[in-house]
Amino acid sequence: MGLSTRDEIQELAAGYALGVLDEADRRRVESLLASGDAELEAALRDFGDAAALMAHAAPPVEAPAALRARVLDAARPGRRGAAQAPRVVRLSERRSPASAAWTWGWMAAAAALAVATFVSWRGAEQTRVQLAETRERLAQMERTMAEERRWAELLGSPHTRQVRLTATPAGDPRMTAMAMYDPQSQRAIITFEHMAAPAGHDYELWAIRDGRPASLGLIHGTGDGPVVMRLEGVGAVETLGAFAVSLEAAGGAPTDDAPGGPVVMVGAVAGS
């Protein structure tokens, strides 16, 4: 008596592999195996593999004492006769639970190592970025300090000249300014006091070279404290005759070579 459909074969093979068939179906499977049903044998091998893997993956459970007694009783000789020896189907070899556990342990260790390596790499990468940022900040600080030293040297140089700017009749008499000018480097540091321009106006600084004005930029003062301007290339001592300040409309004079408003401060460079 063969099996009619593939679904029926799969169902019986699965039940037999798991040991859940009733007595009639179990005898039917064993009879078919004895007759050499190749399709049932193949299905049984497949489900046997799956059942073994399930058994290896399951946590160990202590069998009840009553179940152990029943199994031993059933195994005694003479409990069950057989007119025909059942056909033995050889299933593929199984790995022992210890081997499977070792494999899973190795995989878990490998995964942990991969995670640790990734975390370590991320940490190292972040450290490299932070070190690079720190080096850049230190380099910027060194550049700033070097620049400050350069300007500080101007104040202590024996060649530096002091130029005092005073208000003209067109200016506010409270305004004062002092320029420290180095003829060798043609640099100057000028400090202004009380330079808050009227609304809609700006003060503009000029260098008078060979009698002709050249703009050195706007003076952004608020009147709350001194304003310091650091200037490069203000002019050679042979040509620089004076510094001057004009009151301009907001944004400064229309051109860089002539004030557009009144000159409110002036200071001559001695020895020019």
Number of C-alpha atoms within 10 A of each C-alpha: 7 12 15 8 8 12 10 12 19 18 14 22 25 21 17 19 19 15 11 12 17 10 8 8 14 16 13 15 24 18 18 18 19 15 13 14 15 11 14 22 20 16 18 26 18 17 20 21 16 15 16 18 16 11 13 18 13 10 7 8 6 5 8 8 8 8 10 10 11 10 10 9 11 11 11 9 8 8 8 8 8 7 5 9 10 15 14 11 14 10 14 10 8 13 12 12 15 10 12 15 14 12 12 13 12 12 12 12 12 12 12 12 12 12 12 12 12 12 12 12 12 12 12 12 12 12 12 12 12 12 12 12 12 12 12 12 12 12 12 12 12 12 12 12 12 12 12 11 12 11 15 12 12 20 18 10 12 9 13 20 18 19 20 19 24 21 19 16 11 12 16 15 13 10 18 18 22 17 22 19 25 22 18 13 15 16 19 25 19 19 17 20 18 18 22 18 19 12 8 9 15 21 26 26 22 24 24 22 19 13 11 13 20 20 20 19 16 20 20 16 18 13 14 10 12 15 18 17 18 12 14 12 11 23 22 16 17 11 15 23 21 21 24 24 28 25 24 22 18 15 12 22 21 12 10 14 14 14 22 16 17 14 21 21 25 23 21 17 19 12 9 13
